[in-house]
């Protein structure tokens, strides 16, 4: 099992849902980066379950650094970060040890690791492990914001309930609105409709998915590589590592199939501060795999939570015979509202790696000054 990413730094995510802790090891950040621990707590709070529409597993998410951090700053050595698990109920999974949940990673994990994987609560495949990803992302979001680059994600659509898309003429305001609420929508009425859909699914023992829309404001032009290391490819690689993400599209994405070239092309209005200014942004701020200076905009689809309370058909891995599965335990009827900060985190991690590749190791500390300042 490999859980390490990064070219200009390396980030390793570790832990299991019902193990003693989750966290990360980050190697490659320069010394002297000031960390706002309050910002890390705020991002972890966005990921934490809240209210009746989320799992009732409540974790305090208290964290500590084991290395690489002292006196409020990074030291330049590997940054090791731990969040202890304190609310496991492993007995809920004893009956399911040999009964893989449909559309969950239970069977694929069994096939790969021969039954030696930690199956409690989904083990390393659980959404619980994203707590470490969110914490690491909060560090990188701080670095990006120091260069005027901000990220925001909202729920765009759940079934027939739709939020309004980002206003790309005033992205900074929209992203600022999303920084506080635990239910990330831009239109309150849309939020109430989506909330009601989740509540209905919960009453029926079922679950729902959604499309999330993400925007990045302030990126310079010229970030990324053509063909094999495109911005789209690098982002997608980590976005697909988020449990339940099953699709990613940039700009108009699959909507390009409905357009003519004259409709799809983003008419160029000018260049300002080295950034392209276009009438539309169908390409999501990326051409040839490289940023053009317009906002980077993409969407991810999060599938319905596989753990539902309805009876489902499965197979008993111990006997090889068909079986019925009725799950127990604490599960979410929807996870997309909690996943938005995970998407933000993954985006920040990838973009910082790309920026360090473009401007050098000390870009993360804003030293020396670079073209983005």
C-alpha positions in Angstrom: 0.0 0.0 0.0 1.5 3.3 -1.1 0.1 6.5 0.5 2.7 9.1 -0.5 2.4 11.9 -3.1 4.4 15.0 -4.1 7.4 15.9 -6.3 8.8 19.0 -4.6 7.8 17.7 -1.2 6.4 14.4 0.0 3.2 13.9 1.9 2.4 10.6 3.4 -1.1 10.0 4.9 -1.4 7.3 7.5 -3.9 5.6 9.8 -7.0 3.5 9.9 -10.6 4.3 10.9 -10.4 2.3 14.1 -6.7 2.4 14.7 -5.1 4.6 17.4 -4.6 7.6 15.2 -4.6 9.2 11.8 -2.3 11.9 10.4 0.5 12.7 8.0 4.2 13.1 7.5 5.2 16.1 5.4 8.8 16.3 4.3 10.3 19.1 2.1 8.8 22.3 3.6 11.4 25.0 4.3 12.1 26.1 7.9 10.5 29.2 9.2 6.9 28.9 7.9 4.5 30.2 10.5 1.5 28.0 11.1 -1.9 29.2 12.2 -3.2 26.3 14.3 -6.6 28.0 14.5 -6.9 27.6 10.8 -6.1 23.9 11.0 -8.8 23.5 13.6 -11.3 25.5 11.5 -10.8 23.2 8.5 -11.1 20.0 10.6 -14.3 21.4 12.0 -15.7 21.7 8.5 -15.0 18.0 8.0 -16.4 16.9 11.3 -20.0 15.5 11.3 -22.7 17.9 12.5 -26.4 17.4 13.1 -28.7 14.6 12.2 -27.6 14.4 8.5 -24.2 13.1 9.4 -22.8 10.1 11.3 -23.1 10.2 15.0 -19.4 9.2 15.5 -18.1 12.3 17.2 -14.3 12.8 17.3 -12.7 15.8 19.1 -10.0 15.9 16.4 -7.4 17.1 19.0 -4.0 17.1 17.3 -0.3 17.4 18.0 2.9 17.7 16.1 5.5 15.0 16.9 8.3 16.6 14.9 9.1 19.4 12.5 7.4 22.2 14.4 8.4 24.4 17.3 7.8 28.0 18.5 5.0 28.4 16.0 7.1 27.6 12.9 8.3 24.7 10.8 11.8 23.6 11.5 12.6 22.2 8.0 12.7 18.6 9.2 9.8 16.1 8.5 6.6 17.5 9.9 4.7 14.7 11.7 1.1 15.4 12.6 -1.2 13.1 14.6 -5.0 13.1 15.4 -6.0 10.4 17.9 -9.1 8.3 17.3 -11.2 8.3 20.5 -14.7 7.1 19.3 -14.3 3.7 17.7 -17.0 1.0 17.9 -15.3 -1.9 16.3 -18.0 -4.4 17.4 -20.4 -2.8 14.8 -18.2 -4.4 12.1 -17.7 -7.9 13.5 -20.7 -9.4 11.7 -19.5 -7.8 8.5 -16.0 -9.1 8.4 -16.7 -11.5 5.5 -19.7 -9.6 4.1 -18.4 -6.9 1.7 -20.6 -3.9 1.4 -21.8 -3.3 -2.2 -19.9 -0.5 -3.9 -17.6 -0.2 -0.9 -13.8 -1.0 -1.0 -14.4 -4.0 1.3 -14.0 -6.6 -1.4 -11.3 -4.9 -3.4 -9.2 -4.4 -0.3 -9.7 -8.1 0.6 -8.6 -9.1 -2.9 -5.5 -6.9 -2.8 -4.3 -7.6 0.8 -5.6 -11.2 1.2 -7.7 -10.5 4.3 -4.8 -8.9 6.3 -6.2 -5.4 5.9 -7.8 -3.6 8.9 -11.4 -4.0 7.9 -12.9 -2.2 11.0 -14.8 0.8 9.8 -13.2 0.5 6.4 -9.7 0.8 7.7 -7.4 2.9 5.5 -10.2 3.2 3.0 -12.4 5.1 5.5 -13.3 8.8 5.2 -11.8 9.1 8.7 -8.4 9.1 7.1 -9.2 12.3 5.2 -8.8 14.1 8.6 -5.0 14.0 8.0 -5.4 15.2 4.4 -7.6 18.1 5.6 -5.0 19.1 8.2 -2.2 19.0 5.7 -4.3 21.0 3.2 -4.9 23.7 5.8 -1.2 24.2 6.0 -0.9 24.6 2.2 -3.9 26.8 2.1 -2.2 29.2 4.5 0.9 29.2 2.2 -1.3 29.9 -0.9 -3.2 32.7 0.8 0.1 34.4 1.6 0.5 34.7 -2.2 -3.1 35.9 -2.7 -4.4 32.5 -3.9 -7.7 31.3 -2.4 -9.8 28.1 -2.9 -13.5 27.5 -2.3 -15.9 24.6 -2.9 -19.7 24.5 -2.6 -22.5 22.0 -3.3 -23.6 22.6 -6.9 -26.3 20.0 -7.3 -28.0 17.2 -5.4 -30.6 15.4 -7.4 -32.9 18.1 -8.6 -31.8 20.8 -6.1 -29.2 23.2 -7.6 -27.2 25.9 -6.0 -26.1 28.8 -8.2 -22.7 28.5 -9.9 -19.8 30.6 -8.8 -19.9 34.2 -9.9 -16.5 34.3 -11.7 -16.6 38.1 -11.8 -16.6 38.2 -8.0 -15.0 35.0 -6.9 -13.3 36.4 -3.9 -16.7 37.3 -2.3 -18.2 33.9 -3.1 -15.3 32.1 -1.6 -15.4 34.3 1.5 -19.0 33.4 2.0 -18.1 29.7 2.0 -15.4 30.0 4.6 -17.8 29.8 7.6 -21.0 27.7 7.1 -20.9 23.9 7.8 -23.3 23.5 4.9 -21.5 25.1 1.9 -24.0 26.7 -0.5 -24.1 30.1 -2.1 -27.9 30.3 -2.1 -29.8 29.6 1.2 -32.9 28.3 -0.5 -30.9 25.8 -2.4 -29.3 24.7 0.8 -32.6 24.1 2.4 -33.8 22.0 -0.5 -30.6 19.9 -0.5 -30.8 19.5 3.3 -34.4 18.1 2.9 -33.2 15.6 0.3 -30.6 14.3 2.7 -33.1 14.1 5.5 -35.5 12.1 3.3 -32.8 9.6 2.4 -31.9 9.2 6.0 -35.5 8.4 7.0 -35.6 5.8 4.3 -32.3 4.2 5.3 -30.7 5.3 2.1 -28.1 7.8 1.0 -27.5 10.5 -1.7 -24.6 12.0 -3.7 -23.9 15.4 -5.2 -21.8 17.5 -7.5 -19.3 19.9 -5.9 -17.9 23.0 -7.7 -14.5 24.3 -6.8 -12.8 27.6 -7.8 -9.3 28.8 -7.4 -8.7 32.6 -7.5 -5.3 34.3 -7.9 -3.2 31.6 -9.6 -0.6 33.0 -12.0 -0.4 31.9 -15.6 2.2 29.4 -16.6 1.8 26.8 -13.8 1.8 23.1 -14.9 3.3 21.0 -17.7 2.0 19.8 -21.0 0.6 16.3 -21.6 2.0 14.1 -18.8 1.9 16.4 -15.8 -0.9 18.8 -16.6 -2.7 20.8 -13.9 -5.8 18.7 -14.6 -3.9 15.5 -14.4 -2.1 16.4 -11.1 -5.3 17.6 -9.5 -7.4 14.6 -10.6 -4.8 12.2 -9.3 -5.3 13.4 -5.7 -9.0 14.2 -6.1 -9.7 10.6 -7.1 -8.0 9.6 -3.9 -10.8 11.1 -1.9 -13.3 8.3 -0.9 -16.5 8.4 -3.0 -15.2 10.8 -5.7 -16.1 9.2 -9.0 -15.8 12.0 -11.5 -13.9 15.2 -12.2 -14.4 17.8 -14.9 -12.7 21.1 -15.7 -14.6 24.1 -16.9 -17.4 23.0 -19.2 -16.1 19.5 -19.1 -18.6 17.0 -20.7 -20.7 20.0 -21.7 -18.3 20.7 -24.5 -20.1 17.9 -26.4 -23.1 20.2 -26.7 -21.1 23.2 -28.0 -19.7 24.4 -31.3 -16.2 25.7 -31.4 -17.6 29.3 -31.8 -19.5 28.7 -28.5 -16.8 26.8 -26.6 -13.9 29.1 -27.3 -13.1 31.7 -24.6 -12.7 35.0 -26.5 -9.6 36.8 -25.4 -10.2 40.4 -24.1 -6.6 41.2 -23.0 -3.7 40.4 -20.7 -3.3 42.0 -17.3 -0.4 41.3 -14.9 0.6 38.4 -17.0 -2.8 36.8 -16.7 -5.2 36.2 -19.6 -8.6 37.9 -19.5 -11.3 36.1 -21.4 -15.0 36.7 -21.9 -16.0 33.2 -20.8 -14.1 30.5 -18.9 -15.3 27.3 -20.5 -11.7 25.9 -20.2 -11.6 26.4 -16.5 -8.5 28.5 -16.5 -6.3 25.9 -18.1 -5.0 25.5 -21.7 -2.6 22.8 -22.8 -2.4 21.6 -19.2 -1.0 25.0 -18.0 -2.8 27.8 -16.1 -3.7 30.9 -18.2 -4.4 33.2 -15.3 -8.2 32.9 -15.3 -9.8 31.2 -12.3 -9.3 27.5 -12.2 -12.8 26.0 -12.0 -13.7 22.3 -11.8 -16.4 20.0 -10.5 -16.3 16.7 -8.7 -19.1 14.2 -8.2 -19.4 12.4 -4.9 -21.4 9.2 -5.0 -24.0 8.2 -2.4 -22.5 6.6 0.7 -22.3 2.8 0.1 -23.2 2.1 3.8 -27.0 2.2 3.8 -29.4 0.6 6.2 -31.5 -1.2 3.6 -31.0 -4.9 3.1 -28.6 -5.6 0.3 -27.3 -8.6 -1.7 -23.7 -9.6 -1.1 -21.5 -12.7 -0.8 -20.1 -14.4 2.3 -16.3 -14.5 1.6 -15.9 -17.3 4.2 -18.3 -19.7 2.4 -18.5 -18.2 -1.1 -22.3 -18.3 -0.9 -24.8 -15.5 -1.5 -25.8 -13.6 1.6 -27.9 -10.8 2.8 -26.3 -7.7 4.4 -28.0 -5.4 6.9 -25.4 -3.0 8.3 -25.1 -1.8 11.9 -23.2 1.2 13.3 -23.0 4.9 12.6 -23.0 6.0 8.9 -23.7 9.1 6.9 -26.7 9.5 4.6 -24.5 12.0 2.7 -20.9 12.9 2.9 -20.5 15.6 0.2 -21.1 18.5 2.6 -18.2 17.2 4.7 -16.1 16.4 1.6 -15.9 20.0 0.4 -13.0 20.8 2.8 -11.3 17.6 1.6 -11.5 18.8 -2.0 -10.1 22.2 -0.9 -7.3 20.4 0.9 -6.4 18.2 -2.1 -6.4 21.2 -4.3 -4.1 23.2 -2.1 -1.6 20.4 -1.8 -1.3 19.9 -5.5 -1.2 23.6 -6.3 1.6 24.2 -3.8 3.6 21.3 -5.3 3.2 22.8 -8.7 4.1 26.3 -7.5 7.2 25.1 -5.7 8.2 23.3 -8.9 7.8 26.6 -10.8 9.3 29.1 -8.3 11.6 27.0 -6.1 11.8 25.5 -2.7 11.7 28.9 -0.8 8.5 30.0 -2.6 6.5 28.5 0.3 8.2 31.0 2.7 7.8 33.9 0.2 11.6 34.1 -0.1 12.9 35.3 -2.4 10.1 37.3 -4.0 8.6 35.7 -7.1 6.4 36.6 -10.0 3.2 35.8 -8.0 3.9 38.6 -5.4 
